Every structure is written in C-alpha cells, then in structure tokens.
Amino acid sequence: MWFYEGKEVSELSDFPTDTFGFVYRIIHTPTQKEYIGKKQLISNRTLPPLKGSKRKRKIQKESDWKSYYGSHTMIKQMIKEGKINEFRREIIQFATSKKHLTYLETRYLFYYRVLEFPDLFYNDNILNRFFRTDFFKSKKGIIEN
C-alpha cells in the first residue's frame, strides 16, 4: 500500500491527471531506516516490427508501481525473506515528466544528505555518479579531507 499525505494510493485514478511518476520513501519500520527513490507509472517499450512491417512498435503499459519496494539489494532481500510487512511506502512528490522525476529524486537525495547518514538511509549513491564510499572514510559518516 502506498500513502500520500496520509491517504491511501492504490489506483492510477488516485494520482493527479498529469502525473508521470513519483518520488517515494520506503521506511523499514523496526529500524526507521529509509530508502528514497523514484518510480514511473507508465513504462514505454519498443517491440520488434510485426512480420512484413519495417517499423518498430511502441507500447505503453502500467508499470509495477503497486508491488514495487525499491531497487536496493538489501530491501529486495528482506522482501524475498517475507518481511514485506516491515515496510511502509510513502509518496513524497509527484512528477510530470521523466526529467522532472529525475530532478526531484536527486533534489531529495541531496536535501536529506543520504550519503552522509548510512545509519538512517539505505541509499549509497546518487545518480550512479556520487557514491558514499568516494566521500566517506567509514560507515560513521566522516568526510575525507
């Protein structure tokens, strides 16, 4: 179940009409450790052309947002172990385009300083470009000189 400002979000119709995706927070309730990420509502796929045709086919379908719990390895492992009830999923903000979605996710990751607080956040990189291990000597969040 997803929540936005305390309200349950379970269908596409629960989103504003121009929503492309959302920035979310997954909270592991026993530890209060969080993961911040982004999720598109619709996925675009390109399929090979049909027999006798030259043009590739483009289709849109609803993404797996209803059952999605993030891409972090540790969270996926806990879900696989059956600890799905230990997580709370919250939508932070809606986005209207792919670029807007990436911008909002990056903004929140830097705002919450997720790389600096490994005890509070599962996130260990931002945009696959900024890594916790590149900036901090230990898991305690000590900045390198």
Secondary structure by P-SEA (a helix, b strand, c coil): ccccccccccccccccccccbbbbbbbccccccccccccccbbbbbbcccccccbbbbbbccccccccccccaaaaaaaaacccccbbbbbccccccaaaaaaaaaaaaaaaccccccccccccccccccccccccccccccccc
